[in-house]
Amino acid sequence: MEKMEQTNSQKKNKAVKKQGKDLVGSVMVLGSGIAGMQSALDLANSGYYVYLLERSSAIGGLMSQLDKTFPTNDCAM
């Protein structure tokens, strides 16, 4: 059986557990663009409760507008 490669956030989470620190608390991420979504995922994988806030009704930030700029017929959403 092959060993699956771990993501950076999983490695960091194991390092924190080895140090004996318990992660407690929650984090609020403002903006659900690419960076906001990735930050929210990394924090959630590290053990924090994450609240992701977006001022518009759709997520994706400017990425959701690139389909009009670079039409490739691929679904970006």
mmCIF file of the C-alpha atoms, coordinates in Angstrom:
data_MODEL
# 
_entry.id   MODEL 
# 
loop_
_atom_site.group_PDB 
_atom_site.id 
_atom_site.type_symbol 
_atom_site.label_atom_id 
_atom_site.label_alt_id 
_atom_site.label_comp_id 
_atom_site.label_asym_id 
_atom_site.label_entity_id 
_atom_site.label_seq_id 
_atom_site.pdbx_PDB_ins_code 
_atom_site.Cartn_x 
_atom_site.Cartn_y 
_atom_site.Cartn_z 
_atom_site.occupancy 
_atom_site.B_iso_or_equiv 
_atom_site.pdbx_formal_charge 
_atom_site.auth_seq_id 
_atom_site.auth_comp_id 
_atom_site.auth_asym_id 
_atom_site.auth_atom_id 
_atom_site.pdbx_PDB_model_num 
ATOM 1  C CA . MET A 1 1  ? 0.000   0.000  0.000   1.00 0.00 ? 1  MET A CA 1 
ATOM 2  C CA . GLU A 1 2  ? 1.315   3.430  -0.925  1.00 0.00 ? 2  GLU A CA 1 
ATOM 3  C CA . LYS A 1 3  ? 1.574   6.072  1.714   1.00 0.00 ? 3  LYS A CA 1 
ATOM 4  C CA . MET A 1 4  ? -0.460  9.144  0.825   1.00 0.00 ? 4  MET A CA 1 
ATOM 5  C CA . GLU A 1 5  ? 1.380   12.450 0.860   1.00 0.00 ? 5  GLU A CA 1 
ATOM 6  C CA . GLN A 1 6  ? 0.310   14.868 3.577   1.00 0.00 ? 6  GLN A CA 1 
ATOM 7  C CA . THR A 1 7  ? -0.612  18.491 2.990   1.00 0.00 ? 7  THR A CA 1 
ATOM 8  C CA . ASN A 1 8  ? 1.294   21.300 4.696   1.00 0.00 ? 8  ASN A CA 1 
ATOM 9  C CA . SER A 1 9  ? -1.616  22.015 7.028   1.00 0.00 ? 9  SER A CA 1 
ATOM 10 C CA . GLN A 1 10 ? -1.734  18.369 8.149   1.00 0.00 ? 10 GLN A CA 1 
ATOM 11 C CA . LYS A 1 11 ? 2.006   18.454 8.887   1.00 0.00 ? 11 LYS A CA 1 
ATOM 12 C CA . LYS A 1 12 ? 1.623   21.670 10.877  1.00 0.00 ? 12 LYS A CA 1 
ATOM 13 C CA . ASN A 1 13 ? -1.322  20.209 12.782  1.00 0.00 ? 13 ASN A CA 1 
ATOM 14 C CA . LYS A 1 14 ? 0.740   17.167 13.787  1.00 0.00 ? 14 LYS A CA 1 
ATOM 15 C CA . ALA A 1 15 ? 3.623   19.427 14.817  1.00 0.00 ? 15 ALA A CA 1 
ATOM 16 C CA . VAL A 1 16 ? 1.316   21.438 17.075  1.00 0.00 ? 16 VAL A CA 1 
ATOM 17 C CA . LYS A 1 17 ? -0.082  18.263 18.648  1.00 0.00 ? 17 LYS A CA 1 
ATOM 18 C CA . LYS A 1 18 ? 3.446   16.985 19.280  1.00 0.00 ? 18 LYS A CA 1 
ATOM 19 C CA . GLN A 1 19 ? 4.241   20.176 21.167  1.00 0.00 ? 19 GLN A CA 1 
ATOM 20 C CA . GLY A 1 20 ? 1.326   19.462 23.488  1.00 0.00 ? 20 GLY A CA 1 
ATOM 21 C CA . LYS A 1 21 ? -0.609  22.607 22.619  1.00 0.00 ? 21 LYS A CA 1 
ATOM 22 C CA . ASP A 1 22 ? -4.366  22.393 22.274  1.00 0.00 ? 22 ASP A CA 1 
ATOM 23 C CA . LEU A 1 23 ? -5.809  24.749 19.710  1.00 0.00 ? 23 LEU A CA 1 
ATOM 24 C CA . VAL A 1 24 ? -8.785  26.576 21.130  1.00 0.00 ? 24 VAL A CA 1 
ATOM 25 C CA . GLY A 1 25 ? -10.819 29.305 19.525  1.00 0.00 ? 25 GLY A CA 1 
ATOM 26 C CA . SER A 1 26 ? -12.266 30.475 16.311  1.00 0.00 ? 26 SER A CA 1 
ATOM 27 C CA . VAL A 1 27 ? -11.111 32.656 13.438  1.00 0.00 ? 27 VAL A CA 1 
ATOM 28 C CA . MET A 1 28 ? -12.998 35.020 11.140  1.00 0.00 ? 28 MET A CA 1 
ATOM 29 C CA . VAL A 1 29 ? -11.760 35.307 7.563   1.00 0.00 ? 29 VAL A CA 1 
ATOM 30 C CA . LEU A 1 30 ? -12.968 38.362 5.669   1.00 0.00 ? 30 LEU A CA 1 
ATOM 31 C CA . GLY A 1 31 ? -13.396 37.845 1.946   1.00 0.00 ? 31 GLY A CA 1 
ATOM 32 C CA . SER A 1 32 ? -14.016 34.632 0.093   1.00 0.00 ? 32 SER A CA 1 
ATOM 33 C CA . GLY A 1 33 ? -11.692 35.068 -2.827  1.00 0.00 ? 33 GLY A CA 1 
ATOM 34 C CA . ILE A 1 34 ? -8.988  32.552 -3.588  1.00 0.00 ? 34 ILE A CA 1 
ATOM 35 C CA . ALA A 1 35 ? -6.775  33.664 -0.687  1.00 0.00 ? 35 ALA A CA 1 
ATOM 36 C CA . GLY A 1 36 ? -9.674  33.830 1.775   1.00 0.00 ? 36 GLY A CA 1 
ATOM 37 C CA . MET A 1 37 ? -10.937 30.363 0.903   1.00 0.00 ? 37 MET A CA 1 
ATOM 38 C CA . GLN A 1 38 ? -7.443  28.846 1.092   1.00 0.00 ? 38 GLN A CA 1 
ATOM 39 C CA . SER A 1 39 ? -6.786  30.548 4.429   1.00 0.00 ? 39 SER A CA 1 
ATOM 40 C CA . ALA A 1 40 ? -10.095 29.279 5.784   1.00 0.00 ? 40 ALA A CA 1 
ATOM 41 C CA . LEU A 1 41 ? -9.293  25.725 4.688   1.00 0.00 ? 41 LEU A CA 1 
ATOM 42 C CA . ASP A 1 42 ? -5.799  25.817 6.198   1.00 0.00 ? 42 ASP A CA 1 
ATOM 43 C CA . LEU A 1 43 ? -7.085  27.179 9.501   1.00 0.00 ? 43 LEU A CA 1 
ATOM 44 C CA . ALA A 1 44 ? -9.910  24.623 9.638   1.00 0.00 ? 44 ALA A CA 1 
ATOM 45 C CA . ASN A 1 45 ? -7.450  21.803 8.946   1.00 0.00 ? 45 ASN A CA 1 
ATOM 46 C CA . SER A 1 46 ? -5.315  23.137 11.794  1.00 0.00 ? 46 SER A CA 1 
ATOM 47 C CA . GLY A 1 47 ? -8.181  22.705 14.227  1.00 0.00 ? 47 GLY A CA 1 
ATOM 48 C CA . TYR A 1 48 ? -9.745  26.148 14.425  1.00 0.00 ? 48 TYR A CA 1 
ATOM 49 C CA . TYR A 1 49 ? -13.424 26.955 13.927  1.00 0.00 ? 49 TYR A CA 1 
ATOM 50 C CA . VAL A 1 50 ? -13.615 29.237 10.904  1.00 0.00 ? 50 VAL A CA 1 
ATOM 51 C CA . TYR A 1 51 ? -16.183 31.872 9.979   1.00 0.00 ? 51 TYR A CA 1 
ATOM 52 C CA . LEU A 1 52 ? -15.892 32.964 6.347   1.00 0.00 ? 52 LEU A CA 1 
ATOM 53 C CA . LEU A 1 53 ? -17.528 36.298 5.553   1.00 0.00 ? 53 LEU A CA 1 
ATOM 54 C CA . GLU A 1 54 ? -18.218 37.785 2.148   1.00 0.00 ? 54 GLU A CA 1 
ATOM 55 C CA . ARG A 1 55 ? -19.908 41.109 1.446   1.00 0.00 ? 55 ARG A CA 1 
ATOM 56 C CA . SER A 1 56 ? -21.448 40.018 -1.864  1.00 0.00 ? 56 SER A CA 1 
ATOM 57 C CA . SER A 1 57 ? -23.923 37.230 -2.458  1.00 0.00 ? 57 SER A CA 1 
ATOM 58 C CA . ALA A 1 58 ? -21.401 35.021 -4.297  1.00 0.00 ? 58 ALA A CA 1 
ATOM 59 C CA . ILE A 1 59 ? -18.023 33.602 -3.346  1.00 0.00 ? 59 ILE A CA 1 
ATOM 60 C CA . GLY A 1 60 ? -14.922 33.623 -5.507  1.00 0.00 ? 60 GLY A CA 1 
ATOM 61 C CA . GLY A 1 61 ? -13.915 37.282 -5.479  1.00 0.00 ? 61 GLY A CA 1 
ATOM 62 C CA . LEU A 1 62 ? -12.452 38.506 -8.741  1.00 0.00 ? 62 LEU A CA 1 
ATOM 63 C CA . MET A 1 63 ? -11.911 34.920 -9.891  1.00 0.00 ? 63 MET A CA 1 
ATOM 64 C CA . SER A 1 64 ? -15.614 34.629 -10.609 1.00 0.00 ? 64 SER A CA 1 
ATOM 65 C CA . GLN A 1 65 ? -15.288 37.448 -13.160 1.00 0.00 ? 65 GLN A CA 1 
ATOM 66 C CA . LEU A 1 66 ? -12.365 35.961 -15.087 1.00 0.00 ? 66 LEU A CA 1 
ATOM 67 C CA . ASP A 1 67 ? -14.598 33.727 -17.195 1.00 0.00 ? 67 ASP A CA 1 
ATOM 68 C CA . LYS A 1 68 ? -15.663 36.850 -19.106 1.00 0.00 ? 68 LYS A CA 1 
ATOM 69 C CA . THR A 1 69 ? -12.056 38.003 -19.518 1.00 0.00 ? 69 THR A CA 1 
ATOM 70 C CA . PHE A 1 70 ? -10.589 34.607 -20.423 1.00 0.00 ? 70 PHE A CA 1 
ATOM 71 C CA . PRO A 1 71 ? -13.426 32.547 -21.949 1.00 0.00 ? 71 PRO A CA 1 
ATOM 72 C CA . THR A 1 72 ? -12.289 28.914 -22.108 1.00 0.00 ? 72 THR A CA 1 
ATOM 73 C CA . ASN A 1 73 ? -15.691 27.210 -21.725 1.00 0.00 ? 73 ASN A CA 1 
ATOM 74 C CA . ASP A 1 74 ? -14.396 25.702 -18.460 1.00 0.00 ? 74 ASP A CA 1 
ATOM 75 C CA . CYS A 1 75 ? -16.481 26.142 -15.341 1.00 0.00 ? 75 CYS A CA 1 
ATOM 76 C CA . ALA A 1 76 ? -14.539 28.346 -12.919 1.00 0.00 ? 76 ALA A CA 1 
ATOM 77 C CA . MET A 1 77 ? -17.169 28.139 -10.197 1.00 0.00 ? 77 MET A CA 1 
# 
